[in-house]
Every structure is written in structure tokens, then in C-alpha cells.
Amino acid sequence: MAYETIIAEIEDEVALIRLNRPEARNALNDQLLSELSEAFRDADRNDKVRCIVLTGSEKVFAAGADIKEMSQKGFVDVYDEDLFGEKIETIQRIRKPIIAAVSGYALGGGCELAMMSDFIICAENAKFGQPEINLGVVAGIGGTQRLTRFVGKAKAMDMNLTGRFMDAAEAERSGLVSRVVPTPKLIPEAMAAARKIAEKSAVTVKAVKESVNRAYETTLREGLLFERRTFHSMFATEDQTEGMAAFMEKREPQFRDK
Ligand code: HXC
């Protein structure tokens, strides 16, 4: 499928999706979000893909929703079309792991898109922010919700109320990102992490993703029960038998996703 606002390629069982609207700092317009949700859906269905890496350019991950496009709309327009509802839902339903590799600015919807991935690896030049307040709006796809759960109320309030940016060191300190790497190493590091995940059993990988996400969607008690039952259900897989046998036989496991 040929896209105009993103570049999607597959390398070593990893789908690498690049946001590519340099003239608009990768702003998320309607076309880009349609193409992105399509590319995610394709990667999720494609047997040759085991992990997804989402990135932008070195200077900008994404500068947020497209302000020029949004500025033309009124309340009834955005409410009626449920702006950002369906396409974002599609991204949230992807079952394969998604790593966001963030270099440069991840602002507004860009920061929110990064937070929608399963984890973020960022470059030393990364800057995260929820500057929607400067436009007279609030964040629309997780900037007041996911960010608060990830970095706590104090920093989420600070960022959403003042619109200030968080640099890579603060993002790592606050738990927003899992690793910070030198800027030129970002893609190699994210691809290496993705290839590491691709070596695991795809069944176990899905179960891990579902279990960790439960921590954000349920009470601790329900989450722990979900985790324990998922752990139990892994004993119905051939990959559990293989994984444990390989450990005892001091060899690498040969997972078959069964
Ligand atoms: C539309 C954008 C844009 C955006 C940049 N551009 N961000 N167009 N929507 N979000 C356009 C500019 O208008 C300009 O177009 C060109 O890209 C280059 O932008 P500059 O500002 O000159 O580039 P630079 O100096 O490199 O600064 C980069 C930047 C800055 C720091 C990222 O562009 C910026 O602050 N952008 C806006 C960030 C923001 O407010 N994001 C929140 C959006 S609201 P021309 O035509 O002049 O060359 C949002 C709501 C989320 O995300 C709701 C759910 C998705």
C-alpha cells in the first residue's frame, strides 16, 4: 500500500512506520491518521510482522494535531464526526507490541500518540509537551489521562497548565520513557529492542501486553487476578513446555507461537 504521509516498511519481522509530513512537522491531519491506522492494522494482520516501531524524523516526532485543519471546525463538526475517536480506537486495538522511537518534538497529539504505544525509547534531543492550553483547548487523546497515570498528577498538571516541555532526562526520571539513547542511535536501539521481542513467543508477548495494560484499566485486585489467570493459561501452550525445557537443557528455546 502506497502512503503519502507515512513510510511503512518491514525489516527483520519488525514493521517500521515513519511519520512523514516534514513541511508540517508531522502534524497529525486526517489523512495521516487514516494512513497510520491503516498501516497499524496491516502490521497487526501480517504474519511476517512481530513488533512495530513508530517514529518521526530526527527533529520532530510529531507536532500534534493539525492546527490548520482543526481551526476550521466548530463544536458541532468535531462532536458530530467524533474527531479523533475512531482512528485512535483502531490504534488502541493493535495487539502486537508498539515501540515509539521519539526524537525531537513530541507535542500535543504527538506526545499522546507516543504514550499510546507500549513503551517509548527517546533520543537525547526529545522534547515532550502538552501545549494545547496555548491554543485554547485541552488535550484530546490522553494528555490529561495517560500522562497523569505515567508521570503523576504534579507533572501532568504542570505540563498541561503551563504548556512547558519536558526534556529527555526529565522524561526518563519521571517514567514517561523507558530509555534515553544518543540521538543517532535511536532507530538502531528501537529496532534492536523490537527484534528482541520478535524472538519471543508471539502468544506470550500478546499475553504480557494485555496483562500490563490491565494495570491501567482495572483495580489492583482485578488486575492481579487477570495476571494470575493469564499466567495459568500459558501452561496450555507448547511454548511454555518448550521454554521451561530449554532452560533445564541449557539451550535457547525454539518458540513456535503455539
Ligand atoms: C499544523 C503545523 C503544526 C501543527 C507546525 N506546523 N506544527 N501545522 N499543525 N501542529 C507547521 C507550521 O505552521 C509551519 O508551516 C511549519 O509546520 C513549520 O513550523 P515552525 O513552527 O516554523 O517550525 P519550528 O520552528 O521547527 O518549530 C517546530 C515546533 C512548532 C516547535 C513543533 O511548529 C510548534 O510549536 N508547533 C505546534 C505545536 C502544538 O501546539 N501542538 C499541539 C497541537 S493541538 P508554514 O506553512 O508556516 O511553513 C493538539 C491537540 C491534540 O495536538 C488533540 C488530539 C490529537
Boltz pocket constraint, residues with backbone or C-beta under 6 A from the ligand:
constraints:
  - pocket:
      binder: B
      contacts: [[A, 22], [A, 23], [A, 24], [A, 25], [A, 27], [A, 28], [A, 60], [A, 63], [A, 64], [A, 65], [A, 66], [A, 67], [A, 68], [A, 69], [A, 84], [A, 105], [A, 107], [A, 108], [A, 109], [A, 110], [A, 112], [A, 131], [A, 132], [A, 135], [A, 138], [A, 139], [A, 140], [A, 141]]
      max_distance: 6.0
